[in-house]
């Protein structure tokens, strides 16, 4: 459930950033009719993705805490620890990739090949993160019941 919400949020944020950069406000024309600054668009998109990554990172940390509180006696303990750890590691890698993508100039055509590779790798990692989190959700992480 969390993974599906994450994907929907990423898609909506990407659409929002694209519309904000591309479309002028109603009744107003663009100030100087300058061409689209791809660096500006990419920076906004990466910032939106980073915010969503932080939210998922916090959710995974909370899930890991809940699994550890259950202890090794709970069902699916080892698979959940492994899946959540994989998700956390991949999220950190995606964050690092996004930092490199933001730092490089999109207007420099000699960097397009490298940036394309980094974007594809980041997209693949995000897909894997979504799949892993679907399995984490399927195995179920519940807070332990406290007895009084």
C-alpha positions in Angstrom: 0.0 0.0 0.0 2.8 2.4 0.9 4.7 1.6 -2.3 1.6 2.3 -4.4 1.1 5.6 -2.7 4.8 6.4 -3.2 4.6 5.8 -6.9 1.4 7.9 -7.3 3.0 10.7 -5.3 6.1 10.6 -7.5 4.0 10.7 -10.7 1.8 13.6 -9.4 4.8 15.6 -8.3 6.6 15.1 -11.6 3.4 16.3 -13.4 3.1 19.3 -11.1 6.7 20.3 -11.5 6.4 20.0 -15.3 3.2 22.1 -15.4 4.7 24.7 -13.1 7.8 25.1 -15.3 6.1 24.8 -18.7 2.7 26.5 -18.5 2.3 30.3 -17.7 -0.4 31.5 -15.4 -3.8 32.2 -16.9 -4.0 35.6 -18.4 -0.3 36.2 -18.0 2.3 35.6 -20.6 5.8 34.6 -19.8 7.9 37.5 -18.8 10.6 37.5 -21.4 9.6 34.4 -23.5 12.8 32.7 -22.7 13.3 29.0 -23.5 12.7 26.3 -20.9 15.6 26.0 -18.6 16.1 22.3 -18.3 18.4 22.7 -15.2 15.6 24.5 -13.4 13.0 21.8 -14.3 15.4 19.0 -13.3 16.3 20.6 -10.0 12.6 21.0 -9.1 11.8 17.5 -10.1 14.7 16.1 -8.2 13.8 18.1 -5.1 10.2 16.7 -5.2 11.5 13.2 -5.6 13.9 13.7 -2.7 11.1 14.8 -0.4 9.2 11.7 -1.3 12.3 9.6 -0.7 12.7 11.0 2.8 9.0 10.1 3.6 9.5 6.5 2.4 12.9 6.3 4.2 11.1 7.3 7.5 8.4 4.8 6.9 10.9 2.0 6.3 12.8 3.0 9.4 9.6 2.8 11.4 8.8 -0.6 9.9 12.3 -1.8 10.8 11.8 -0.7 14.4 8.5 -2.5 14.6 10.0 -5.8 13.2 12.9 -5.5 15.6 10.5 -5.0 18.5 8.7 -8.2 17.6 11.9 -10.0 17.8 13.2 -13.1 16.0 10.3 -15.2 17.2 7.9 -13.5 14.9 6.9 -14.9 11.6 8.8 -13.5 8.5 11.4 -11.9 10.8 14.4 -12.6 8.6 12.7 -11.8 5.2 11.3 -8.5 6.6 14.7 -7.4 8.0 16.3 -8.3 4.6 13.6 -6.6 2.5 13.5 -3.4 4.6 17.3 -3.3 4.6 17.5 -3.6 0.8 14.9 -0.9 0.5 16.8 1.5 2.8 20.1 0.9 1.0 18.5 1.4 -2.4 16.8 4.6 -1.2 20.2 6.0 -0.1 21.7 5.1 -3.5 18.9 6.9 -5.3 19.4 9.9 -3.1 23.1 10.0 -4.0 22.3 9.5 -7.7 19.8 12.4 -7.5 22.5 14.6 -6.0 24.8 13.9 -9.0 22.0 14.4 -11.5 21.2 17.9 -10.0 24.9 18.9 -9.9 25.5 18.3 -13.7 24.5 20.9 -16.3 21.7 19.6 -18.5 22.5 22.2 -21.2 25.9 20.7 -21.7 25.3 18.1 -24.5 28.5 16.2 -23.6 26.8 15.2 -20.3 23.6 14.0 -21.8 24.8 10.4 -22.2 25.9 10.2 -18.6 22.8 11.9 -17.3 20.6 9.5 -19.3 22.4 6.5 -17.7 22.1 8.0 -14.2 18.4 8.7 -14.8 17.8 5.1 -16.0 19.7 3.6 -13.1 17.7 5.8 -10.6 14.4 4.8 -12.3 15.4 1.1 -12.1 16.3 1.5 -8.4 13.0 3.2 -7.7 11.1 0.4 -9.4 13.0 -2.2 -7.3 12.2 -0.1 -4.1 8.5 -0.2 -5.0 8.6 -4.0 -5.6 10.5 -4.6 -2.4 8.0 -2.4 -0.4 5.1 -4.2 -1.9 6.5 -7.4 -0.4 7.2 -5.7 2.9 3.6 -4.6 3.0 2.4 -8.1 2.0 4.4 -9.8 4.8 2.9 -7.3 7.2 4.6 -5.2 9.8 2.4 -4.5 12.9 3.3 -2.8 16.1 3.6 -5.3 19.0 0.6 -5.4 21.3 1.7 -4.1 24.7 0.2 -5.9 27.7 -0.7 -3.8 30.7 
